[in-house]
Amino acid sequence: MVVKKPPYTFLKDGTYYFNKSIPKDLHDLYVSTRISMSLRTKSAHKAAISVKSIMAKLDDYWMQIRLSRMSVPAQHMLVSEQTDSYSQVIRLSQAKDHYITLKGVNRSDTFYTGVNRNIDYVIQSVGDKPLDQYSSIHAGAFRDWLSNKDMKQASIRRVFNTVKAVVNLAISEFGLECKNPFAGVFVAEDITSKKVSRTIDNESIRQIQSECIKQDDELRHLIALISDTGMRLAEAVGLRLTDLHLDKPIPYVVIEPTRWRSLKTQASERKVPLVGMSLWAAKRIKQTNEGIPFCFPRYCNYTKCNANSASAALNKWLKTVTVSNNVVHGFRHSFRDRLRDVDTPTELIEFAGGWSLPTIGQSYGDGYRIEKLHEWVSKIVLPVANTQ
């Protein structure tokens, strides 16, 4: 008597195995395109019973998934409360679009590029799923996928920060009850990465400032302006000529948000006195950019502020000027240290650098007068060549 082999099975060493291809529309749920598993029996009859049970459960599960992905029939007729409840199945790509809509106002191209790239990483690695269908297993697999791209641990953490922010906003906005599986994922410290010196020492600053005077061009004006004001690079790159107030008893620069360059925090909007090399740079910018609305037209216009390109150019140049591994952001760290060295009050340091104030009380009032800021910032000016 010939025993008929049950459907969706094959024999291996006399044991029956279940074998079923996964429908194409559900491939994103699985790490493989086929389900293969031992039925732990050599009996064709028992194997047939197991296959029938497995197929029934799979059909039920797949039907639930397909129904959850379907558009709601006559959705345009639903009242708002019903429509809101449907947001329970919002996908990651939709959460990304919602995040960009809410958070992307007056943001630079870098913001959009980063969000789109990092969310696309998730979709490429584990699929574009409804948010309540991601698990910690998916998050761990995503971390490993990034590691396999030879991405540094610090970069992986930045990617996860973006993904967590997108998912957190969607969970809050749409009232989802699921947790954020991308939160709390372990990412090891990158002990092999080369540590970059964050603060530029005074001797290097003097050397850099002297070179700025010698070369006297747009890039050197930019780095000189930053060196004695502690401005973030994007804050400086996005300046207009009208932001430089050189005709006042105490010259200063106004830092405020614009449509081509937002500010990092609310505290970033401020006035900073121009002293030392920063005052020299401001004067040269006014003289060389007459008739041009922007201080650094190579990197800024009415539609965008390309601080990344400026950063790359400046960091490359810095390596030719000093022996240390200095980067342009180091001037901001040095600015704070130099103010500490002259015993500047902490609150004034926070205000001058546009750092977020640690207490609510410190945010009351209009802040420090330009005269008081000038008094303290003048104390950190380093002796360099004649800047007049």
Secondary structure, 3 states (H helix, E strand, C coil): CCCCCCCCEEEECCEEEEEEECCHHHHHHCCCCEEEEECCCCCHHHHHHHHHHHHHHHHHHHHHHHHHHCCCCCHHHCCHHHHHHHHHHCEHHHHHHHHHHHHCCCCCHHHHHHHHHHHHHHHHHHCCCEHHHCCHHHHHHHHHHHHHCCCCHHHHHHHHHHHHHHHHHHHHHCCCCCCCCCCCCCCCCCCCCCCCCCCCCHHHHHHHHHHHHHHCCHHHHHHHHHHCCCCCHHHHHCCEHHHEECCCCCCEEEECCCCCCCCCCHHHCEEEECCHHHHHHHHHHHHHCCCCCECCCCCECCCCECHHHHHHHHHHHHHHHCCCCCCCCHHHHHHHHHHHHCCCCHHHHHHHHCCCCCCCHHHCCCCCCHHHHHHHHHHHCCCCCCCC
